[in-house]
């Protein structure tokens, strides 16, 4: 679950976070409004990799079509997929 901390708490917790950063982002607020997000390095690395992949328009179109097919129930069995791929 995402954590919310005000900016004062953030300064106090920064050293602790570097040792205990969770897999969830931490939302940093000022006067109750979100102003920053703290992420561990693995999270940001994963997000950047995903963004890089999705910038490939051809891949993004294929992925979108595959998601639509899945959502509409257009699926094939794993064994059939392997046969089609020649595996």
N, C-alpha and C positions, 0 to 999 in steps of 0.2 A: 504494500500500500504506500502511496506517495506521502511523504512527510511534508509538513509546512512549518517553517521557522521564520521568525521575524529577523530583521537584519542584525539586531543586537545579539540575539542568540547565535546567529551564524558566526560572528567573529569569535565567540566563546567556544564554538564547537569545531572550528576548522581543523585544528590539530587532531582532534578525536576522529573526525571523518576520514582523514587520510589513512588511518589504521583500520577503520571499521565500515568503510563505504559499502552500502548494501546494493542489491541489484535494482533497487527502485530509485527513481530520481527524487531529489529533495527540492521542493519549491521554496524559494526564499522570498519573503514578503517585506514590504515597507508600508506601514500604516494600513495593514490588512490587504494590500494589493500585491499580487505576484510581480516580482521584478527580475528574478534570476532563477536559474535551475542549476543544481549541482548534480553531476553525473560521474560515476567512476569511469576510468579509462576504457575498460572493456565495453561498457555501454556505448560510449561515444564512438568507439572504433567500429562496433557492430552497426550502429545507425549510419555512419558514414559509408560503410561497405554497402549497406542496403540502398542508400541514395545513389551511390555510384552505379550499382546494378540497374536500378530503375531509370537512370538517365539514358539507358540504351532503349530507344524508342521501339525497335523491333521486338526486343525481349519483353518490354512492358506491355505491348499489344498482345503478344502470345500469352503472357501471364494473365492478363485481364480476360482474354477469351477462355482460358482454362478455368479460371475462377467462376465465370458465368456458366460454363458447361457443368462444373461440379455442383453449383447451386441449383441448377435445373435438373440434376440427377443423371446427367449424361456421363456415365462412368463405365469403365471396363475393368474386368478382373485383372489382378496383377499378373497372373499366368498368361492371359491373353496379351497384355501389354508387352511382356517379355518376348512372346512369339513374334509380335509385330516388329519389335526392335531387333529380332534375330539373335536373342540372347539364349 
